[in-house]
Amino acid sequence: MLDHVSVQCSDVAASAEFYDAVLAPLGGSRLMDFGEVMGFGTDSMPSFWIGPQDSGTGFRESHIAFSAPNRRAVQDFFDAAVKSGAEVLHSPRSWPEYHENYFGSFVRDPDGNNVEACCHLPE
């Protein structure tokens, strides 16, 4: 039900490279690029934005969950994240405590945010 989400990044170039890699298996790509501000999505309008850290002080972890079309895409997201050097929080697996078909993987982006790919479909 979200229209869009935006996160501030300490290193926009590193974050752009990370999100280019991990969103591709989920069908996402960089749709708009204004230099220091970039929008990613799966259709013509971006729903996920990154930009430079320009307000607030300190770091507060965010959790961002991206929808995957199938379990293979969750694995591909994870593989791309590991290849990008991301810290692994949870390898791809079922999470029956969430619901019967929940399948997800969790990693840290370059700024330390908890980024997930999840699928709600059975195998």
N, C-alpha and C positions, 0 to 999 in steps of 0.2 A: 504494500500500500504506500510505499515511499515514492515521492516524485524524484528526489535526488538527495545525495549525501556528498559532503565535501570534507576533506581532511587537510590539515596543514602539515607540511613536510619540512624537515630540516635540510634535506638535500633533494630538491625536486627532480633533478636528472636521475638520481639513483632510484627514486620511487617510480618515476615514469618507466624506466627500464624494467623494474620489478613487475609493475602492473601490466605492461605490454606483454610480458612473458606469461604471467599466471592467469590473466583474463582470456587469452586466446583460446585455451582448451574449453572455456565456458561459452564461447561464441562472442566474446567481447573484444572491442578494439578501441583505440584512441580515435574519437570522432571529431574532437576540436582541440586545437593547440594554439594557445595565445602566448607561447614562450614560457612564462612562469606559471601559467594556469592551464590545466588540461582536463578535458572531459572524456570519459569512457562510457561505452554503452553497447547494446546489442542491436540497436536500430538507428534511426536518424537523429535521435535526441539523447545526449549523454544523461546518465542517471548517477554516475559516480565521478566526482571531481577531486583533483589534487592541486595544491598551490603552496606557495611559501608560507612558513610560519611568520605571521605578521601581527599577531595579537596574543595576549595572555603570556604567562610565564610558566616555566616548568613543563613537565610532560604528564599527561593523563591518558592512560591506555584506552583506546577505543576497540570495540569488537565490531567487525564488519563481516557479514555472511553473504556470499554470492551464491545465487542459485545455479546449480549444475543440471544439465538436461538428462544426465544419466550417471551411473556410478563410475564408468570409465573416465568421464570428464573430471570427476573428483580426483581420481588417480593421476590424470594428466596434469591437473592443477598442482597437485602435490609434487610431482616430478619436476615441473617447471620451477616451482618455488625452491626446492632443494638445489637444483642446478644453479639458481640465482644466488645461492648462499644463505637462504632463509633459515632461521632457527625453527626446528620442528617442535611443535607443541603436542600434536597428536597425529600419528599416521592415519591414513584412510581406514575407517572401520565403521561398523554398525554401532549405533547409539540407541539401544532399545529403551533406555530410560527416558528418551525424548519421545519416541514413538516407534512402532514396529518396523517401519521401513526407513528410518532416518539413517543416512550414511554420510559421513563428513570427515574432513581433514582440517587441521588447524596449524597455522604457521605464523611467524612474526614477519611483518614487513620491515623495510629499512629503518623505520622510526620506532619499531617496537610494538606496533599495534597487532592485535590478535585478529588475523584474517582467516576466514573459513570458506571452503566450498562445500555445499551440501546438496544432497539429492533426497527427495522424499518418495521415490518410487522403489518398488521391489526389484530384486535382481532380474 
